[in-house]
Amino acid sequence: MKKYVISLFLFLIGFVNAQEVLDKIVAVVDNEIILKSELDYRVAAMAAQRNINPNDDNLKKQILDEMVAEKLLFAQADIDSIIISEAEVNQNLDYQLDFFIRQYGSQERVEEIYGMSIERIRRELREDVRKNLMVDRVKQKNFSEIQVTEREVREFFKTFKDSLGLIPERFEISHIFLNPVASERVVREAKEFAQTLRDSIKNGGDFAELAKNHSMDPGSKSVGGDLGYVKRGAFFSEFESAAFALAKNELSEVIESPVGYHIIQLLDRRGESIHTRHILIKPTVDDEADLNAIELLSSIRDSIIKKDSTFEYFAQKYSDDKETAKFGGDLGKFEVSQLDKPLLETVYKLDPGEISFPKRLDIDPLNYGFHIVMLRSRTPAHKPTIENDMEELKQLAIFNKRQKLYDEWLGKLKENIYWEIRL
């Protein structure tokens, strides 16, 4: 997924700077082309990441080969008639945009850097996201079921043991997570305020000015709530149902979505695309909700330490992380590099079996909560052995086998699908 995010990041850079580059085609793969600007940006990013010379011809060849391989996989996905649903595209778009926002600190900063609204960024990325998902799907179709026998693992270890390096330090952790919930009073006040704004517009108030002054959507408030032309599938279902049902210039009722309350106006319609503007009012979590979550987690921690019941029991009963709650709060095993800095600092202070005090956990720029963390085990960095690290060695052996089969398969694609390097 990290490589996927980087490729989309480079796509955005290329889009922003496309007019500054005198482009030419450097490769053709089936019905797709690769431009010099795309290759140059990919080379520059890789050189910066590895701190190497971007003018190295071998680096340029390596990256162009990778880009050709990506296009070949997409062509095969098209041949295989792989279909990606709008829901999958939207889910992955949300992930990518959340990543950009975390990287730069705010949605406004992302929009400033790329010179376009978050909704336009979403539109520009949509087709690239779809293609990446198709490529992932065709890889899964051909290589997801690969397994190895114990004999193959032992042979892999015998062949590569001197070059495998250390198994990194690992932590096995669990947590109990509470998401502060806005009180009924705060929710009611948010809805009532949205209704007041709607009444003001109905009585002649300026929609754009009210959006600039009151909307809590940072991506559209500066332009009077204008969301531009958007096709179906880009909005929350509640928002979309209401927006597509409007007549031109009609104002919606106050509409509730997962992010708050909307007042929507339809400005224009072009087939399956609509041009809308909106005002968003969010119920904001207050200090009282935060304090209640922290106090409950502190109480749960005390009860576990006093052995009133187990960590697993309280996780299943109270944790708002439903995916881990059913497993007693088990988050799994992590290497140091897989933990973000706040969580790593928390874990490093614990001995196996200890539980942290409540800590804030930021899910994304708009959502957070509090959790307590239990360190279940810590395994120091060490040289791999068959006796202690069979599972890790098995995964490395599977990766090695998959890579060999992938290289062979890619060679066959190159025989059956037209491609040409034009450097």
PAVOFI-980170 format. One line per field, with one value per residue (C-alpha): residue in three letters; x, y, z. Coordinates in Angstrom, 1 decimal. Layout:
BEGIN
aa: [ALA  ...]
c1: [X  ...]
c2: [Y  ...]
c3: [Z  ...]
//
This chain:
BEGIN
aa: [MET  LYS  LYS  TYR  VAL  ILE  SER  LEU  PHE  LEU  PHE  LEU  ILE  GLY  PHE  VAL  ASN  ALA  GLN  GLU  VAL  LEU  ASP  LYS  ILE  VAL  ALA  VAL  VAL  ASP  ASN  GLU  ILE  ILE  LEU  LYS  SER  GLU  LEU  ASP  TYR  ARG  VAL  ALA  ALA  MET  ALA  ALA  GLN  ARG  ASN  ILE  ASN  PRO  ASN  ASP  ASP  ASN  LEU  LYS  LYS  GLN  ILE  LEU  ASP  GLU  MET  VAL  ALA  GLU  LYS  LEU  LEU  PHE  ALA  GLN  ALA  ASP  ILE  ASP  SER  ILE  ILE  ILE  SER  GLU  ALA  GLU  VAL  ASN  GLN  ASN  LEU  ASP  TYR  GLN  LEU  ASP  PHE  PHE  ILE  ARG  GLN  TYR  GLY  SER  GLN  GLU  ARG  VAL  GLU  GLU  ILE  TYR  GLY  MET  SER  ILE  GLU  ARG  ILE  ARG  ARG  GLU  LEU  ARG  GLU  ASP  VAL  ARG  LYS  ASN  LEU  MET  VAL  ASP  ARG  VAL  LYS  GLN  LYS  ASN  PHE  SER  GLU  ILE  GLN  VAL  THR  GLU  ARG  GLU  VAL  ARG  GLU  PHE  PHE  LYS  THR  PHE  LYS  ASP  SER  LEU  GLY  LEU  ILE  PRO  GLU  ARG  PHE  GLU  ILE  SER  HIS  ILE  PHE  LEU  ASN  PRO  VAL  ALA  SER  GLU  ARG  VAL  VAL  ARG  GLU  ALA  LYS  GLU  PHE  ALA  GLN  THR  LEU  ARG  ASP  SER  ILE  LYS  ASN  GLY  GLY  ASP  PHE  ALA  GLU  LEU  ALA  LYS  ASN  HIS  SER  MET  ASP  PRO  GLY  SER  LYS  SER  VAL  GLY  GLY  ASP  LEU  GLY  TYR  VAL  LYS  ARG  GLY  ALA  PHE  PHE  SER  GLU  PHE  GLU  SER  ALA  ALA  PHE  ALA  LEU  ALA  LYS  ASN  GLU  LEU  SER  GLU  VAL  ILE  GLU  SER  PRO  VAL  GLY  TYR  HIS  ILE  ILE  GLN  LEU  LEU  ASP  ARG  ARG  GLY  GLU  SER  ILE  HIS  THR  ARG  HIS  ILE  LEU  ILE  LYS  PRO  THR  VAL  ASP  ASP  GLU  ALA  ASP  LEU  ASN  ALA  ILE  GLU  LEU  LEU  SER  SER  ILE  ARG  ASP  SER  ILE  ILE  LYS  LYS  ASP  SER  THR  PHE  GLU  TYR  PHE  ALA  GLN  LYS  TYR  SER  ASP  ASP  LYS  GLU  THR  ALA  LYS  PHE  GLY  GLY  ASP  LEU  GLY  LYS  PHE  GLU  VAL  SER  GLN  LEU  ASP  LYS  PRO  LEU  LEU  GLU  THR  VAL  TYR  LYS  LEU  ASP  PRO  GLY  GLU  ILE  SER  PHE  PRO  LYS  ARG  LEU  ASP  ILE  ASP  PRO  LEU  ASN  TYR  GLY  PHE  HIS  ILE  VAL  MET  LEU  ARG  SER  ARG  THR  PRO  ALA  HIS  LYS  PRO  THR  ILE  GLU  ASN  ASP  MET  GLU  GLU  LEU  LYS  GLN  LEU  ALA  ILE  PHE  ASN  LYS  ARG  GLN  LYS  LEU  TYR  ASP  GLU  TRP  LEU  GLY  LYS  LEU  LYS  GLU  ASN  ILE  TYR  TRP  GLU  ILE  ARG  LEU]
c1: [0.0  2.9  4.2  0.7  0.4  3.7  2.7  -0.4  1.6  3.9  0.8  -0.4  3.1  3.1  -0.4  0.5  3.7  2.6  2.5  6.1  7.6  8.1  6.8  7.5  6.4  9.2  7.2  4.0  2.2  -0.9  -3.2  -1.3  1.7  4.4  5.6  9.0  7.6  6.2  9.5  11.5  9.4  9.6  13.4  13.8  11.7  13.5  16.9  15.9  14.6  17.8  20.2  21.7  22.4  19.1  21.2  22.2  21.1  20.7  18.3  16.3  16.2  15.1  12.3  11.1  11.0  8.9  6.5  6.2  5.5  2.7  1.1  1.4  -0.4  -3.2  -3.5  -3.9  -6.5  -8.4  -8.1  -9.4  -12.4  -11.6  -14.3  -13.7  -16.8  -17.4  -17.5  -13.9  -12.7  -14.2  -12.8  -9.3  -9.7  -10.6  -7.5  -5.2  -6.7  -6.4  -2.8  -2.1  -3.8  -1.8  1.4  0.8  -1.2  -4.5  -6.8  -6.2  -2.4  -3.0  -5.3  -2.7  0.2  -1.7  -3.6  -7.0  -9.9  -9.9  -12.9  -10.9  -8.0  -10.4  -11.7  -8.1  -7.0  -10.2  -9.1  -5.5  -6.9  -9.2  -6.2  -4.1  -6.9  -7.2  -3.5  -3.7  -6.6  -4.8  -1.8  -4.1  -5.8  -2.4  -0.3  -2.4  -2.7  1.1  2.3  5.5  6.2  8.4  11.1  11.0  11.4  14.4  16.0  15.3  17.0  20.0  20.4  20.0  20.7  24.0  22.1  18.9  20.1  18.4  14.7  13.7  12.6  8.9  6.1  2.8  0.2  -3.5  -5.6  -9.0  -10.1  -12.9  -14.2  -15.6  -19.2  -20.7  -23.4  -27.1  -27.0  -24.1  -25.7  -29.1  -27.4  -25.5  -28.7  -30.6  -27.9  -27.9  -31.7  -31.2  -28.8  -31.3  -34.1  -31.8  -31.1  -34.9  -35.5  -33.0  -29.6  -26.6  -25.7  -22.0  -21.4  -23.0  -20.9  -17.7  -18.6  -20.0  -19.4  -17.0  -15.9  -12.4  -12.3  -15.3  -16.0  -13.5  -15.4  -18.9  -19.5  -19.1  -18.3  -18.1  -19.4  -19.2  -20.5  -22.4  -20.3  -18.2  -20.4  -21.7  -24.9  -27.2  -25.8  -25.9  -29.5  -30.7  -28.6  -29.6  -33.3  -33.2  -34.4  -32.1  -31.6  -33.6  -32.5  -32.5  -33.8  -31.1  -29.5  -27.5  -24.4  -21.6  -19.7  -22.5  -25.5  -25.6  -27.6  -27.4  -28.3  -28.3  -26.8  -26.7  -27.0  -25.2  -26.3  -25.0  -22.9  -24.3  -23.0  -23.8  -22.8  -23.3  -22.9  -21.6  -22.2  -20.5  -21.4  -18.1  -17.0  -16.6  -14.2  -16.8  -16.9  -13.0  -12.9  -15.6  -13.6  -10.4  -12.0  -13.7  -10.3  -8.6  -11.3  -10.9  -7.1  -7.5  -9.9  -7.6  -4.6  -6.8  -7.7  -11.4  -11.5  -9.2  -8.1  -9.9  -13.2  -13.1  -12.0  -14.9  -17.3  -16.2  -13.7  -15.0  -12.4  -14.9  -12.4  -10.1  -12.6  -13.9  -10.4  -9.9  -8.3  -5.4  -3.7  -1.1  2.7  4.6  8.1  9.5  9.2  5.5  4.5  4.0  6.0  3.4  2.5  6.1  6.9  4.1  5.1  8.8  7.9  6.1  7.3  5.5  2.1  2.0  -0.8  -0.4  -2.3  -4.9  -3.4  -4.9  -5.0  -5.5  -7.2  -7.1  -7.2  -10.9  -11.2  -9.6  -10.1  -8.3  -6.9  -5.0  -2.3  -1.1  2.4  1.9  5.4  8.7  11.1  14.6  16.2  18.1  19.5  16.8  16.7  14.5  13.6  12.4  11.4  9.7  6.7  8.8  11.1  8.0  6.7  10.1  10.2  6.7  7.8  10.8  8.8  6.1  8.7  10.2  6.8  5.9  9.1  8.3  4.7  5.7  8.0  5.0  3.0  5.8  5.5  1.7  1.0  2.5  5.1  7.9  10.6  11.2  14.0]
c2: [0.0  2.4  2.0  2.6  5.9  7.1  6.4  8.5  11.3  11.3  11.4  14.6  16.2  15.3  16.8  20.1  20.5  19.0  22.3  23.1  20.1  19.6  16.1  13.2  9.5  7.2  4.0  2.5  -0.5  -1.8  1.3  3.2  5.5  6.6  10.2  11.5  13.8  10.8  8.9  12.0  12.5  8.9  8.9  12.1  10.8  7.4  9.2  11.5  8.6  6.6  9.6  8.6  10.3  10.9  11.0  7.4  5.6  2.3  3.9  5.4  2.0  0.2  2.6  2.6  -1.2  -1.0  1.4  -0.8  -3.8  -1.8  -1.0  -4.6  -5.7  -3.2  -4.4  -8.0  -6.8  -5.2  -8.5  -10.4  -8.0  -7.2  -4.8  -2.5  -1.2  2.5  1.6  0.2  3.2  5.6  3.7  3.8  7.5  8.2  6.4  8.3  11.7  10.9  10.0  13.4  15.3  13.5  14.2  17.9  18.5  19.8  19.7  23.4  22.7  19.9  22.2  25.0  22.7  21.2  24.4  22.7  21.7  18.3  17.4  18.2  16.2  13.3  13.6  13.7  10.6  8.5  6.8  6.2  4.6  2.4  1.2  0.5  -1.6  -3.5  -4.2  -5.4  -7.6  -9.3  -10.0  -11.5  -13.7  -15.2  -15.2  -14.9  -18.7  -19.5  -21.6  -23.4  -26.7  -27.0  -28.6  -25.5  -23.2  -25.2  -25.1  -21.3  -20.8  -22.9  -20.9  -17.4  -17.6  -15.6  -12.7  -12.6  -10.2  -9.8  -10.4  -6.9  -6.3  -7.1  -6.2  -8.0  -5.5  -5.1  -2.1  -0.8  2.2  4.6  7.2  10.2  10.8  14.2  14.7  14.8  18.5  19.2  17.1  18.9  22.3  21.5  20.5  23.5  25.8  24.2  24.7  28.4  28.9  27.2  29.5  32.5  31.4  30.8  34.4  35.9  35.3  34.9  31.2  31.8  34.3  32.0  29.1  31.2  32.3  29.1  26.0  23.4  21.9  23.4  22.3  24.3  27.1  29.5  29.3  29.7  26.0  25.3  21.6  21.8  19.1  15.7  12.3  9.7  7.9  10.8  11.8  10.1  8.2  10.4  13.6  12.1  10.9  14.3  16.2  14.2  14.5  18.4  20.5  23.3  26.0  24.1  24.0  20.8  20.2  19.8  16.4  14.3  12.3  10.6  13.9  16.2  18.2  19.6  22.3  21.5  23.6  22.1  24.7  22.6  19.1  17.5  13.9  11.9  14.9  17.6  20.9  21.6  23.8  23.1  24.2  21.6  21.9  19.3  18.3  18.9  16.7  18.7  18.5  16.6  13.7  13.6  13.5  10.8  8.6  9.1  8.4  5.2  3.9  4.7  2.8  -0.2  -0.2  -0.2  -3.1  -5.2  -4.5  -5.5  -8.7  -7.9  -9.3  -9.7  -7.3  -9.4  -9.1  -5.3  -5.0  -7.1  -5.2  -1.6  -1.1  1.0  -0.7  -3.4  -5.2  -5.9  -6.0  -9.4  -10.7  -9.2  -6.1  -7.9  -5.7  -8.3  -8.3  -5.2  -4.3  -1.0  0.5  -0.4  1.7  5.4  7.6  8.1  4.4  3.4  5.7  4.2  0.6  1.2  2.4  -0.9  -4.3  -7.4  -7.6  -3.9  -1.5  2.1  5.0  6.5  8.1  10.1  8.3  10.3  8.2  10.9  14.7  14.7  11.7  10.7  8.8  7.5  4.1  2.0  -0.3  -3.7  -5.0  -8.7  -9.7  -8.2  -10.1  -8.6  -8.3  -11.6  -13.8  -16.0  -19.7  -22.5  -23.4  -19.9  -18.2  -20.7  -18.5  -15.5  -17.6  -19.2  -15.7  -14.8  -18.1  -17.4  -13.9  -15.4  -18.0  -15.5  -13.2  -15.9  -16.9  -13.3  -12.7  -15.7  -14.6  -11.0  -12.4  -14.2  -11.0  -9.2  -11.9  -11.5  -7.8  -5.1  -2.8  -0.6  1.5  4.8  6.3]
c3: [0.0  0.7  -2.8  -4.1  -2.1  -3.4  -7.0  -6.6  -4.9  -8.0  -10.2  -8.5  -8.8  -12.5  -12.9  -11.3  -13.3  -16.6  -18.4  -17.3  -19.1  -22.8  -22.9  -25.2  -25.2  -23.8  -23.9  -25.3  -23.7  -25.4  -25.4  -22.7  -23.0  -20.6  -20.8  -20.2  -17.4  -15.6  -15.8  -14.7  -11.6  -10.7  -11.1  -9.1  -6.2  -6.1  -6.2  -3.4  -1.3  -1.8  -1.8  -5.2  -8.5  -10.5  -13.7  -13.3  -16.5  -14.7  -12.3  -15.1  -16.9  -13.8  -13.1  -16.7  -16.7  -13.5  -15.2  -18.3  -16.0  -14.3  -17.7  -18.8  -15.7  -16.3  -19.9  -18.7  -16.1  -19.0  -21.0  -18.0  -17.7  -14.1  -12.7  -9.8  -8.1  -7.3  -3.6  -3.8  -5.7  -3.2  -0.2  -1.6  -2.6  1.0  2.2  -0.2  0.7  4.4  3.8  2.1  4.8  7.5  5.6  5.3  8.5  7.1  4.1  3.5  3.2  0.7  -1.4  -1.3  -2.4  -5.4  -6.3  -6.4  -4.1  -2.4  -4.5  -7.7  -6.4  -5.8  -9.4  -10.9  -8.9  -9.6  -12.8  -11.5  -8.4  -10.5  -12.6  -9.5  -8.0  -11.3  -11.2  -7.6  -8.5  -11.4  -9.1  -6.5  -9.1  -10.2  -7.0  -3.8  -3.3  -3.4  -0.5  0.4  2.1  5.2  3.0  0.7  3.8  4.9  1.5  1.3  4.7  3.7  0.5  1.9  5.6  5.3  3.6  5.6  8.3  11.6  12.5  13.8  17.3  17.6  20.0  20.5  21.8  22.6  23.3  24.4  22.4  23.3  20.8  22.6  21.6  21.3  23.8  22.8  23.6  21.2  18.4  18.9  18.9  15.7  13.9  15.2  14.0  10.5  10.4  11.4  8.5  6.1  7.3  6.7  3.1  2.5  3.8  1.3  3.0  0.9  0.7  -0.3  2.5  5.1  3.8  4.1  7.6  9.1  7.0  8.6  5.3  4.9  1.3  0.1  2.6  1.0  -2.3  -0.8  -0.4  -4.1  -4.8  -8.6  -11.0  -9.4  -10.7  -8.7  -6.1  -4.9  -1.9  1.2  0.2  2.4  0.8  -2.7  -2.5  -1.4  -3.9  -6.9  -5.9  -6.0  -8.9  -10.2  -7.6  -5.1  -1.4  0.5  4.0  6.7  5.7  8.1  7.0  8.9  9.1  10.2  8.9  5.4  3.6  -0.1  -3.2  -6.7  -9.1  -12.4  -13.8  -16.7  -17.2  -14.3  -12.9  -10.6  -9.6  -5.9  -3.0  0.6  4.2  6.7  10.4  12.6  16.1  17.9  20.8  23.9  26.8  28.9  26.4  26.4  30.2  30.4  28.0  29.9  33.3  32.0  30.6  33.9  35.8  33.4  33.8  37.6  37.5  35.3  37.6  40.6  38.7  38.8  35.3  32.3  29.6  27.0  28.9  29.1  25.5  24.3  26.5  26.0  23.1  20.2  17.9  16.9  14.7  17.6  20.4  19.3  19.7  23.2  21.9  20.1  17.6  16.6  16.3  15.0  14.2  15.4  11.9  11.8  14.9  14.7  17.1  19.8  20.1  20.0  22.8  24.8  24.2  24.9  28.5  29.2  30.4  29.1  30.9  31.8  30.7  29.8  31.2  28.7  25.7  22.9  19.5  16.3  13.7  11.0  10.9  11.8  14.2  17.4  20.6  23.7  24.4  26.9  25.6  27.0  25.9  25.7  24.6  23.3  21.1  20.7  17.3  16.5  13.7  12.3  13.1  11.9  15.5  16.5  13.3  11.1  10.4  9.4  7.2  5.6  4.6  3.2  1.2  -0.1  -1.2  -2.9  -4.7  -5.7  -7.2  -9.3  -10.7  -11.2  -13.2  -15.4  -15.9  -16.7  -19.4  -21.0  -20.9  -22.8  -25.5  -25.8  -25.3  -27.5  -25.8  -27.0  -25.4  -27.2  -25.3]
//
